[in-house]
Amino acid sequence: MQQLVAGRNDLTDEEWEALHRLDRGQPEAGLVPQTMRDLLVGYGLAAKRRGGAVGVSEAGKRLIHKHRVET
């Protein structure tokens, strides 16, 4: 199954903030609801890790970095 990789304009403000929270790690990543984590995984911006944790994928890291450079 191929994942959709979303861009910044495809994300709501809430999804963008959730991606940043995941990127910052705990304890902020723990504040992201499971449904939002699943959505970001579906977009290809987050990935499930061992033990069930969800973190930012390489595509998600590239998107965050690209947005920082452009702004």
URMO-V224803 format. One record per residue. N is the residue number from 1. RES is the residue in three letters. PHI is phi as a letter, one per 20 degrees, with the letter a starting at -180 (999 if undefined). NEAR is the number of other ideal C-beta (glycine too) atoms within 10 Angstrom. D_FIRST is the distance of its C-alpha to the first C-alpha in Angstrom with 2 decimals. Layout:
n=<N,N>
res=<RES,RES>
phi=<PHI,PHI>
near=<NEAR,NEAR>
d_first=<D_FIRST,D_FIRST>
//
This chain:
n=<1,2,3,4,5,6,7,8,9,10,11,12,13,14,15,16,17,18,19,20,21,22,23,24,25,26,27,28,29,30,31,32,33,34,35,36,37,38,39,40,41,42,43,44,45,46,47,48,49,50,51,52,53,54,55,56,57,58,59,60,61,62,63,64,65,66,67,68,69,70,71>
res=<MET,GLN,GLN,LEU,VAL,ALA,GLY,ARG,ASN,ASP,LEU,THR,ASP,GLU,GLU,TRP,GLU,ALA,LEU,HIS,ARG,LEU,ASP,ARG,GLY,GLN,PRO,GLU,ALA,GLY,LEU,VAL,PRO,GLN,THR,MET,ARG,ASP,LEU,LEU,VAL,GLY,TYR,GLY,LEU,ALA,ALA,LYS,ARG,ARG,GLY,GLY,ALA,VAL,GLY,VAL,SER,GLU,ALA,GLY,LYS,ARG,LEU,ILE,HIS,LYS,HIS,ARG,VAL,GLU,THR>
phi=<999,e,e,f,d,e,d,g,f,e,e,f,f,f,f,f,f,f,f,f,f,f,f,f,n,f,e,f,f,f,e,e,f,g,f,f,g,f,f,f,f,f,f,n,e,c,b,f,d,g,m,n,f,d,c,f,f,f,f,f,f,f,f,f,f,g,f,f,f,f,e>
near=<2,5,13,9,14,20,12,14,5,13,18,9,7,12,18,18,15,24,27,16,19,27,16,12,11,10,8,14,19,10,13,21,10,8,9,19,20,13,19,25,17,12,21,17,30,25,17,13,10,5,5,6,13,18,17,22,22,10,17,23,14,13,23,18,10,12,14,8,7,7,6>
d_first=<0.00,3.79,6.47,9.73,12.63,15.68,19.21,22.42,23.42,20.29,21.29,24.18,26.94,25.94,22.34,23.88,26.43,23.95,22.08,25.55,26.48,23.53,24.55,28.13,27.31,29.43,31.30,29.73,26.11,27.35,28.38,24.89,24.06,21.10,19.78,19.96,18.25,15.28,15.32,15.52,12.61,10.54,12.24,11.40,15.15,15.43,14.07,15.09,17.73,19.82,21.89,19.56,20.70,18.66,19.58,19.01,16.37,17.65,16.41,18.30,21.30,21.42,21.42,24.20,26.15,25.90,27.19,30.03,31.08,31.14,33.15>
//
